[in-house]
Amino acid sequence: MQIDIDRDVCIGAGQCALAAPKVFTQDDDGFSELLPQPGDALVGPMVGEAVRACPVQAITVN
């Protein structure tokens, strides 16, 4: 599974980090980023919830 965050679109709402805290975090500027070693959390249902929760659709999963 490939997760991409369009940092040009991200507004730093943090909904992804709230929905899937084992996969997403926020950088020092408040923008979303992937945790370095999300492991098995990538296949969990919370990733899909994080994609749906993003108010600007900055996250894509392939």
PDB file of N, CA, C and O in Angstrom:
ATOM      1  N   MET A   1       0.841  -1.171   0.000  1.00  0.00           N
ATOM      2  CA  MET A   1       0.000   0.000   0.000  1.00  0.00           C
ATOM      3  C   MET A   1       0.884   1.231   0.000  1.00  0.00           C
ATOM      4  O   MET A   1       1.827   1.337   0.785  1.00  0.00           O
ATOM      5  N   GLN A   2       0.568   2.162  -0.891  1.00  0.00           N
ATOM      6  CA  GLN A   2       1.305   3.415  -1.020  1.00  0.00           C
ATOM      7  C   GLN A   2       0.415   4.553  -0.543  1.00  0.00           C
ATOM      8  O   GLN A   2      -0.690   4.726  -1.056  1.00  0.00           O
ATOM      9  N   ILE A   3       0.875   5.323   0.421  1.00  0.00           N
ATOM     10  CA  ILE A   3       0.140   6.478   0.923  1.00  0.00           C
ATOM     11  C   ILE A   3       0.914   7.731   0.542  1.00  0.00           C
ATOM     12  O   ILE A   3       2.114   7.841   0.792  1.00  0.00           O
ATOM     13  N   ASP A   4       0.201   8.674  -0.070  1.00  0.00           N
ATOM     14  CA  ASP A   4       0.823   9.937  -0.451  1.00  0.00           C
ATOM     15  C   ASP A   4       0.064  11.098   0.183  1.00  0.00           C
ATOM     16  O   ASP A   4      -1.165  11.093   0.255  1.00  0.00           O
ATOM     17  N   ILE A   5       0.820  12.086   0.639  1.00  0.00           N
ATOM     18  CA  ILE A   5       0.234  13.314   1.179  1.00  0.00           C
ATOM     19  C   ILE A   5       0.681  14.452   0.285  1.00  0.00           C
ATOM     20  O   ILE A   5       1.877  14.699   0.135  1.00  0.00           O
ATOM     21  N   ASP A   6      -0.276  15.145  -0.309  1.00  0.00           N
ATOM     22  CA  ASP A   6       0.026  16.299  -1.149  1.00  0.00           C
ATOM     23  C   ASP A   6       0.234  17.496  -0.230  1.00  0.00           C
ATOM     24  O   ASP A   6      -0.726  18.106   0.244  1.00  0.00           O
ATOM     25  N   ARG A   7       1.473  17.817   0.010  1.00  0.00           N
ATOM     26  CA  ARG A   7       1.797  18.887   0.958  1.00  0.00           C
ATOM     27  C   ARG A   7       1.442  20.264   0.423  1.00  0.00           C
ATOM     28  O   ARG A   7       1.392  21.226   1.190  1.00  0.00           O
ATOM     29  N   ASP A   8       1.195  20.380  -0.882  1.00  0.00           N
ATOM     30  CA  ASP A   8       0.746  21.645  -1.436  1.00  0.00           C
ATOM     31  C   ASP A   8      -0.737  21.882  -1.140  1.00  0.00           C
ATOM     32  O   ASP A   8      -1.215  23.015  -1.188  1.00  0.00           O
ATOM     33  N   VAL A   9      -1.457  20.801  -0.832  1.00  0.00           N
ATOM     34  CA  VAL A   9      -2.888  20.869  -0.558  1.00  0.00           C
ATOM     35  C   VAL A   9      -3.162  20.833   0.947  1.00  0.00           C
ATOM     36  O   VAL A   9      -4.122  21.449   1.411  1.00  0.00           O
ATOM     37  N   CYS A  10      -2.346  20.132   1.703  1.00  0.00           N
ATOM     38  CA  CYS A  10      -2.545  19.949   3.141  1.00  0.00           C
ATOM     39  C   CYS A  10      -2.646  21.301   3.849  1.00  0.00           C
ATOM     40  O   CYS A  10      -1.847  22.208   3.614  1.00  0.00           O
ATOM     41  N   ILE A  11      -3.655  21.409   4.726  1.00  0.00           N
ATOM     42  CA  ILE A  11      -3.829  22.642   5.499  1.00  0.00           C
ATOM     43  C   ILE A  11      -3.492  22.438   6.979  1.00  0.00           C
ATOM     44  O   ILE A  11      -3.613  23.367   7.777  1.00  0.00           O
ATOM     45  N   GLY A  12      -3.069  21.225   7.345  1.00  0.00           N
ATOM     46  CA  GLY A  12      -2.667  20.955   8.725  1.00  0.00           C
ATOM     47  C   GLY A  12      -3.826  20.796   9.686  1.00  0.00           C
ATOM     48  O   GLY A  12      -3.685  21.100  10.871  1.00  0.00           O
ATOM     49  N   ALA A  13      -4.972  20.326   9.205  1.00  0.00           N
ATOM     50  CA  ALA A  13      -6.128  20.142  10.078  1.00  0.00           C
ATOM     51  C   ALA A  13      -5.886  19.055  11.122  1.00  0.00           C
ATOM     52  O   ALA A  13      -6.472  19.099  12.204  1.00  0.00           O
ATOM     53  N   GLY A  14      -5.039  18.090  10.815  1.00  0.00           N
ATOM     54  CA  GLY A  14      -4.677  17.054  11.775  1.00  0.00           C
ATOM     55  C   GLY A  14      -5.672  15.916  11.908  1.00  0.00           C
ATOM     56  O   GLY A  14      -5.522  15.072  12.791  1.00  0.00           O
ATOM     57  N   GLN A  15      -6.673  15.872  11.060  1.00  0.00           N
ATOM     58  CA  GLN A  15      -7.673  14.817  11.149  1.00  0.00           C
ATOM     59  C   GLN A  15      -7.078  13.439  10.873  1.00  0.00           C
ATOM     60  O   GLN A  15      -7.525  12.448  11.449  1.00  0.00           O
ATOM     61  N   CYS A  16      -6.081  13.367  10.003  1.00  0.00           N
ATOM     62  CA  CYS A  16      -5.442  12.086   9.707  1.00  0.00           C
ATOM     63  C   CYS A  16      -4.701  11.557  10.939  1.00  0.00           C
ATOM     64  O   CYS A  16      -4.761  10.364  11.238  1.00  0.00           O
ATOM     65  N   ALA A  17      -4.007  12.445  11.649  1.00  0.00           N
ATOM     66  CA  ALA A  17      -3.275  12.030  12.849  1.00  0.00           C
ATOM     67  C   ALA A  17      -4.226  11.595  13.960  1.00  0.00           C
ATOM     68  O   ALA A  17      -3.898  10.716  14.756  1.00  0.00           O
ATOM     69  N   LEU A  18      -5.397  12.210  14.011  1.00  0.00           N
ATOM     70  CA  LEU A  18      -6.397  11.798  14.998  1.00  0.00           C
ATOM     71  C   LEU A  18      -7.015  10.450  14.635  1.00  0.00           C
ATOM     72  O   LEU A  18      -7.262   9.619  15.509  1.00  0.00           O
ATOM     73  N   ALA A  19      -7.264  10.235  13.340  1.00  0.00           N
ATOM     74  CA  ALA A  19      -7.910   8.997  12.889  1.00  0.00           C
ATOM     75  C   ALA A  19      -6.954   7.804  12.887  1.00  0.00           C
ATOM     76  O   ALA A  19      -7.361   6.688  13.212  1.00  0.00           O
ATOM     77  N   ALA A  20      -5.704   8.024  12.530  1.00  0.00           N
ATOM     78  CA  ALA A  20      -4.729   6.929  12.435  1.00  0.00           C
ATOM     79  C   ALA A  20      -3.392   7.365  13.030  1.00  0.00           C
ATOM     80  O   ALA A  20      -2.434   7.592  12.292  1.00  0.00           O
ATOM     81  N   PRO A  21      -3.317   7.482  14.347  1.00  0.00           N
ATOM     82  CA  PRO A  21      -2.096   7.999  14.982  1.00  0.00           C
ATOM     83  C   PRO A  21      -0.876   7.090  14.866  1.00  0.00           C
ATOM     84  O   PRO A  21       0.242   7.524  15.143  1.00  0.00           O
ATOM     85  N   LYS A  22      -1.071   5.838  14.461  1.00  0.00           N
ATOM     86  CA  LYS A  22       0.068   4.946  14.263  1.00  0.00           C
ATOM     87  C   LYS A  22       0.668   5.090  12.874  1.00  0.00           C
ATOM     88  O   LYS A  22       1.713   4.510  12.580  1.00  0.00           O
ATOM     89  N   VAL A  23       0.002   5.867  12.015  1.00  0.00           N
ATOM     90  CA  VAL A  23       0.455   6.042  10.631  1.00  0.00           C
ATOM     91  C   VAL A  23       0.842   7.491  10.343  1.00  0.00           C
ATOM     92  O   VAL A  23       1.842   7.745   9.671  1.00  0.00           O
ATOM     93  N   PHE A  24       0.052   8.445  10.852  1.00  0.00           N
ATOM     94  CA  PHE A  24       0.253   9.861  10.541  1.00  0.00           C
ATOM     95  C   PHE A  24       0.669  10.646  11.775  1.00  0.00           C
ATOM     96  O   PHE A  24       0.327  10.302  12.907  1.00  0.00           O
ATOM     97  N   THR A  25       1.413  11.705  11.521  1.00  0.00           N
ATOM     98  CA  THR A  25       1.769  12.679  12.552  1.00  0.00           C
ATOM     99  C   THR A  25       1.755  14.050  11.903  1.00  0.00           C
ATOM    100  O   THR A  25       1.413  14.175  10.727  1.00  0.00           O
ATOM    101  N   GLN A  26       2.115  15.060  12.639  1.00  0.00           N
ATOM    102  CA  GLN A  26       2.227  16.399  12.090  1.00  0.00           C
ATOM    103  C   GLN A  26       3.631  16.909  12.334  1.00  0.00           C
ATOM    104  O   GLN A  26       4.212  16.685  13.396  1.00  0.00           O
ATOM    105  N   ASP A  27       4.172  17.599  11.338  1.00  0.00           N
ATOM    106  CA  ASP A  27       5.520  18.130  11.474  1.00  0.00           C
ATOM    107  C   ASP A  27       5.506  19.407  12.319  1.00  0.00           C
ATOM    108  O   ASP A  27       4.457  19.791  12.837  1.00  0.00           O
ATOM    109  N   ASP A  28       6.630  20.051  12.461  1.00  0.00           N
ATOM    110  CA  ASP A  28       6.750  21.241  13.304  1.00  0.00           C
ATOM    111  C   ASP A  28       5.869  22.398  12.832  1.00  0.00           C
ATOM    112  O   ASP A  28       5.512  23.275  13.618  1.00  0.00           O
ATOM    113  N   ASP A  29       5.524  22.394  11.542  1.00  0.00           N
ATOM    114  CA  ASP A  29       4.676  23.444  10.989  1.00  0.00           C
ATOM    115  C   ASP A  29       3.194  23.061  11.029  1.00  0.00           C
ATOM    116  O   ASP A  29       2.337  23.841  10.614  1.00  0.00           O
ATOM    117  N   GLY A  30       2.895  21.855  11.531  1.00  0.00           N
ATOM    118  CA  GLY A  30       1.515  21.408  11.643  1.00  0.00           C
ATOM    119  C   GLY A  30       0.992  20.627  10.462  1.00  0.00           C
ATOM    120  O   GLY A  30      -0.166  20.211  10.464  1.00  0.00           O
ATOM    121  N   PHE A  31       1.824  20.415   9.444  1.00  0.00           N
ATOM    122  CA  PHE A  31       1.385  19.681   8.264  1.00  0.00           C
ATOM    123  C   PHE A  31       1.554  18.180   8.456  1.00  0.00           C
ATOM    124  O   PHE A  31       2.443  17.726   9.176  1.00  0.00           O
ATOM    125  N   SER A  32       0.691  17.426   7.804  1.00  0.00           N
ATOM    126  CA  SER A  32       0.688  15.974   7.965  1.00  0.00           C
ATOM    127  C   SER A  32       1.902  15.331   7.315  1.00  0.00           C
ATOM    128  O   SER A  32       2.407  15.789   6.290  1.00  0.00           O
ATOM    129  N   GLU A  33       2.351  14.258   7.945  1.00  0.00           N
ATOM    130  CA  GLU A  33       3.411  13.435   7.385  1.00  0.00           C
ATOM    131  C   GLU A  33       3.250  12.021   7.909  1.00  0.00           C
ATOM    132  O   GLU A  33       2.612  11.788   8.936  1.00  0.00           O
ATOM    133  N   LEU A  34       3.840  11.082   7.187  1.00  0.00           N
ATOM    134  CA  LEU A  34       3.780   9.679   7.598  1.00  0.00           C
ATOM    135  C   LEU A  34       4.831   9.409   8.657  1.00  0.00           C
ATOM    136  O   LEU A  34       5.930   9.961   8.613  1.00  0.00           O
ATOM    137  N   LEU A  35       4.486   8.561   9.603  1.00  0.00           N
ATOM    138  CA  LEU A  35       5.482   8.124  10.574  1.00  0.00           C
ATOM    139  C   LEU A  35       6.491   7.234   9.856  1.00  0.00           C
ATOM    140  O   LEU A  35       6.125   6.559   8.894  1.00  0.00           O
ATOM    141  N   PRO A  36       7.743   7.211  10.290  1.00  0.00           N
ATOM    142  CA  PRO A  36       8.778   6.469   9.572  1.00  0.00           C
ATOM    143  C   PRO A  36       8.545   4.958   9.499  1.00  0.00           C
ATOM    144  O   PRO A  36       8.890   4.347   8.488  1.00  0.00           O
ATOM    145  N   GLN A  37       7.980   4.345  10.518  1.00  0.00           N
ATOM    146  CA  GLN A  37       7.795   2.893  10.542  1.00  0.00           C
ATOM    147  C   GLN A  37       6.367   2.539  10.949  1.00  0.00           C
ATOM    148  O   GLN A  37       6.162   2.020  12.046  1.00  0.00           O
ATOM    149  N   PRO A  38       5.375   2.806  10.098  1.00  0.00           N
ATOM    150  CA  PRO A  38       3.996   2.526  10.511  1.00  0.00           C
ATOM    151  C   PRO A  38       3.664   1.034  10.609  1.00  0.00           C
ATOM    152  O   PRO A  38       2.688   0.668  11.266  1.00  0.00           O
ATOM    153  N   GLY A  39       4.453   0.169   9.971  1.00  0.00           N
ATOM    154  CA  GLY A  39       4.275  -1.279  10.088  1.00  0.00           C
ATOM    155  C   GLY A  39       2.898  -1.759   9.675  1.00  0.00           C
ATOM    156  O   GLY A  39       2.364  -1.332   8.652  1.00  0.00           O
ATOM    157  N   ASP A  40       2.323  -2.652  10.475  1.00  0.00           N
ATOM    158  CA  ASP A  40       1.044  -3.270  10.156  1.00  0.00           C
ATOM    159  C   ASP A  40      -0.120  -2.285  10.172  1.00  0.00           C
ATOM    160  O   ASP A  40      -1.189  -2.598   9.649  1.00  0.00           O
ATOM    161  N   ALA A  41       0.055  -1.127  10.746  1.00  0.00           N
ATOM    162  CA  ALA A  41      -1.029  -0.146  10.819  1.00  0.00           C
ATOM    163  C   ALA A  41      -1.462   0.333   9.434  1.00  0.00           C
ATOM    164  O   ALA A  41      -2.569   0.846   9.271  1.00  0.00           O
ATOM    165  N   LEU A  42      -0.583   0.165   8.428  1.00  0.00           N
ATOM    166  CA  LEU A  42      -0.916   0.591   7.071  1.00  0.00           C
ATOM    167  C   LEU A  42      -2.103  -0.153   6.496  1.00  0.00           C
ATOM    168  O   LEU A  42      -2.814   0.387   5.648  1.00  0.00           O
ATOM    169  N   VAL A  43      -2.332  -1.367   6.932  1.00  0.00           N
ATOM    170  CA  VAL A  43      -3.421  -2.166   6.365  1.00  0.00           C
ATOM    171  C   VAL A  43      -4.703  -2.068   7.181  1.00  0.00           C
ATOM    172  O   VAL A  43      -5.700  -2.698   6.828  1.00  0.00           O
ATOM    173  N   GLY A  44      -4.701  -1.315   8.235  1.00  0.00           N
ATOM    174  CA  GLY A  44      -5.873  -1.202   9.098  1.00  0.00           C
ATOM    175  C   GLY A  44      -6.933  -0.275   8.532  1.00  0.00           C
ATOM    176  O   GLY A  44      -6.651   0.531   7.645  1.00  0.00           O
ATOM    177  N   PRO A  45      -8.143  -0.386   9.039  1.00  0.00           N
ATOM    178  CA  PRO A  45      -9.254   0.442   8.552  1.00  0.00           C
ATOM    179  C   PRO A  45      -9.109   1.924   8.882  1.00  0.00           C
ATOM    180  O   PRO A  45      -9.769   2.765   8.272  1.00  0.00           O
ATOM    181  N   MET A  46      -8.256   2.241   9.835  1.00  0.00           N
ATOM    182  CA  MET A  46      -8.123   3.637  10.233  1.00  0.00           C
ATOM    183  C   MET A  46      -7.443   4.484   9.159  1.00  0.00           C
ATOM    184  O   MET A  46      -7.631   5.700   9.127  1.00  0.00           O
ATOM    185  N   VAL A  47      -6.656   3.861   8.280  1.00  0.00           N
ATOM    186  CA  VAL A  47      -6.040   4.615   7.185  1.00  0.00           C
ATOM    187  C   VAL A  47      -7.134   5.136   6.257  1.00  0.00           C
ATOM    188  O   VAL A  47      -7.105   6.296   5.848  1.00  0.00           O
ATOM    189  N   GLY A  48      -8.092   4.286   5.928  1.00  0.00           N
ATOM    190  CA  GLY A  48      -9.215   4.717   5.101  1.00  0.00           C
ATOM    191  C   GLY A  48     -10.011   5.817   5.768  1.00  0.00           C
ATOM    192  O   GLY A  48     -10.473   6.745   5.104  1.00  0.00           O
ATOM    193  N   GLU A  49     -10.174   5.720   7.071  1.00  0.00           N
ATOM    194  CA  GLU A  49     -10.879   6.762   7.814  1.00  0.00           C
ATOM    195  C   GLU A  49     -10.102   8.076   7.763  1.00  0.00           C
ATOM    196  O   GLU A  49     -10.698   9.148   7.660  1.00  0.00           O
ATOM    197  N   ALA A  50      -8.785   7.995   7.836  1.00  0.00           N
ATOM    198  CA  ALA A  50      -7.954   9.200   7.760  1.00  0.00           C
ATOM    199  C   ALA A  50      -8.094   9.864   6.390  1.00  0.00           C
ATOM    200  O   ALA A  50      -8.157  11.090   6.296  1.00  0.00           O
ATOM    201  N   VAL A  51      -8.141   9.064   5.338  1.00  0.00           N
ATOM    202  CA  VAL A  51      -8.323   9.606   3.986  1.00  0.00           C
ATOM    203  C   VAL A  51      -9.664  10.319   3.896  1.00  0.00           C
ATOM    204  O   VAL A  51      -9.741  11.429   3.369  1.00  0.00           O
ATOM    205  N   ARG A  52     -10.713   9.696   4.400  1.00  0.00           N
ATOM    206  CA  ARG A  52     -12.051  10.300   4.356  1.00  0.00           C
ATOM    207  C   ARG A  52     -12.158  11.540   5.246  1.00  0.00           C
ATOM    208  O   ARG A  52     -12.910  12.464   4.933  1.00  0.00           O
ATOM    209  N   ALA A  53     -11.418  11.564   6.343  1.00  0.00           N
ATOM    210  CA  ALA A  53     -11.501  12.676   7.290  1.00  0.00           C
ATOM    211  C   ALA A  53     -10.763  13.927   6.822  1.00  0.00           C
ATOM    212  O   ALA A  53     -11.028  15.021   7.320  1.00  0.00           O
ATOM    213  N   CYS A  54      -9.854  13.780   5.885  1.00  0.00           N
ATOM    214  CA  CYS A  54      -9.082  14.935   5.415  1.00  0.00           C
ATOM    215  C   CYS A  54     -10.026  15.935   4.730  1.00  0.00           C
ATOM    216  O   CYS A  54     -10.665  15.596   3.735  1.00  0.00           O
ATOM    217  N   PRO A  55     -10.116  17.157   5.253  1.00  0.00           N
ATOM    218  CA  PRO A  55     -11.067  18.123   4.705  1.00  0.00           C
ATOM    219  C   PRO A  55     -10.708  18.638   3.314  1.00  0.00           C
ATOM    220  O   PRO A  55     -11.557  19.211   2.632  1.00  0.00           O
ATOM    221  N   VAL A  56      -9.454  18.441   2.884  1.00  0.00           N
ATOM    222  CA  VAL A  56      -9.040  18.935   1.569  1.00  0.00           C
ATOM    223  C   VAL A  56      -8.579  17.809   0.638  1.00  0.00           C
ATOM    224  O   VAL A  56      -8.002  18.072  -0.417  1.00  0.00           O
ATOM    225  N   GLN A  57      -8.829  16.569   1.025  1.00  0.00           N
ATOM    226  CA  GLN A  57      -8.465  15.397   0.228  1.00  0.00           C
ATOM    227  C   GLN A  57      -6.981  15.414  -0.189  1.00  0.00           C
ATOM    228  O   GLN A  57      -6.647  15.183  -1.351  1.00  0.00           O
ATOM    229  N   ALA A  58      -6.120  15.688   0.772  1.00  0.00           N
ATOM    230  CA  ALA A  58      -4.682  15.737   0.512  1.00  0.00           C
ATOM    231  C   ALA A  58      -4.020  14.367   0.562  1.00  0.00           C
ATOM    232  O   ALA A  58      -2.853  14.236   0.192  1.00  0.00           O
ATOM    233  N   ILE A  59      -4.741  13.345   1.011  1.00  0.00           N
ATOM    234  CA  ILE A  59      -4.166  12.008   1.175  1.00  0.00           C
ATOM    235  C   ILE A  59      -4.754  11.061   0.136  1.00  0.00           C
ATOM    236  O   ILE A  59      -5.968  10.997  -0.057  1.00  0.00           O
ATOM    237  N   THR A  60      -3.859  10.324  -0.529  1.00  0.00           N
ATOM    238  CA  THR A  60      -4.296   9.304  -1.479  1.00  0.00           C
ATOM    239  C   THR A  60      -3.651   7.982  -1.101  1.00  0.00           C
ATOM    240  O   THR A  60      -2.534   7.942  -0.587  1.00  0.00           O
ATOM    241  N   VAL A  61      -4.378   6.895  -1.365  1.00  0.00           N
ATOM    242  CA  VAL A  61      -3.880   5.557  -1.091  1.00  0.00           C
ATOM    243  C   VAL A  61      -3.963   4.750  -2.376  1.00  0.00           C
ATOM    244  O   VAL A  61      -5.009   4.710  -3.023  1.00  0.00           O
ATOM    245  N   ASN A  62      -2.877   4.118  -2.741  1.00  0.00           N
ATOM    246  CA  ASN A  62      -2.832   3.246  -3.931  1.00  0.00           C
ATOM    247  C   ASN A  62      -2.412   1.861  -3.535  1.00  0.00           C
ATOM    248  O   ASN A  62      -2.313   0.979  -4.388  1.00  0.00           O
TER     249      ASN A  62
END
